[in-house]
Amino acid sequence: MAIPTYLLLGPRVAIRHLCREDFEERSALARDSAEMLQRWLGVREQTEEAFDNYLARLEQPAHEGFVICLRSTDEIVGGVNINNIVHGSFQNGCLGYTAYRSTAGHGYMTEGLRLVIQYAFDKLGLHRLEANIQPDNTSSLNLVKRLGFRREGYSAAFQFINGAWRDHERWAITTESGDTAEPAAH
């Protein structure tokens, strides 16, 4: 793989856009993490066709897809999407993110998601990001709390996962409330 073009750099991780060459590594991480993630995301197909469909969705103007990589090795340690991006007077996007079993618990998602938030506010011109999280997903709730998100409400039967409509808490961060310390650009 060619030398990655990172969008923003943190002390240990960097972010870049997801690309076709990430299929094998990302699929292996997803398979290895399936038991950890299945409860929150449901079963996800790990085929080239499914990946290509996912990439095609990310090419649409209302979506951005990132990977969080270790700066020392370039290996992927997490993934983040900004979905349903609306510009104009709203300037909002919805976050989705994934940690992987082999690298969970090291703070990589906190550092990487902070970089994605910075990118969303500075480069995409968004004013607000929201994350919808299942109430018993304590790891994800703790992540957004660490990053300065505020709880805005509760959405009953919000998303269909694993054969049932799941409730979610809605958390958000705005440019006024976020830690917008400038990370290094690459």
Residue, then its C-alpha position, 0 to 999 in steps of 0.5 A: m500500500a502507498i504511504p497514507t495521506y493523513l488528514l490530521l495527526g494526533p500524538r499516537v493516531a492519525i485519520r484518513h479517508l477509508c479506501r478500497e485498499d483497506f478491505e482486507e485489513r478492515s474485514a479481518l478486524a471486523r471478523d476478529s471483533a464480531e463478538m464484541l460488536q455484534r450486540w451494538l451493530g448486528v451482523r455485518e457482511q464482510t464481502e468485497e461487494a458489501f465493502d464496495n457498496y459501503l464505499a459507494r455510499l461514502e462517496q455521496p455528499a451526505h457521508e464521510g468515512f474515516v479510519i483511525c490509524l496508529r502513526s507508528t505502524d499505519e495499522i487501522v485501530g478504529g473507524v468513524n463515519i459522519n452520516n446524514i450531513v446537512h449543510g445550510s442553516f443546520q450544519n449537522g452530521c451524525l456520527g457512527y464509530t467502531a473500535y476493534r477488539s485487538t486495540a480497544g482500551h488504549g485510548y485510540m478511539t478518544e484521540g481519533l474521534r477527537l481528530v474527526i470532530q476537529y475535521a468536521f468542524d474545521k474542514l467540513g464546516l459543520h457546527r454540530l455532531e450527534a451520536n446516537i448510542q444504546p443506553d447500555n453501551t457504557s463504553s460508547l457513552n463514556l467515550v462521548k462524555r470524555l469528548g465533551f458531548r452533552r446528552e440531549g434526549y432519548s429516542a425510543a425504538f430508534q434503530f433496527i438492530n439484531g431483529a428489534w428496534r433499539d432505544h438510543e440516547r442522543w448526545a451532541i457536541t457543537t463548535e462552541s462546546g467542543d475541544t477544538a485544539e488544533p491537531a497537526a495537519h499532514 
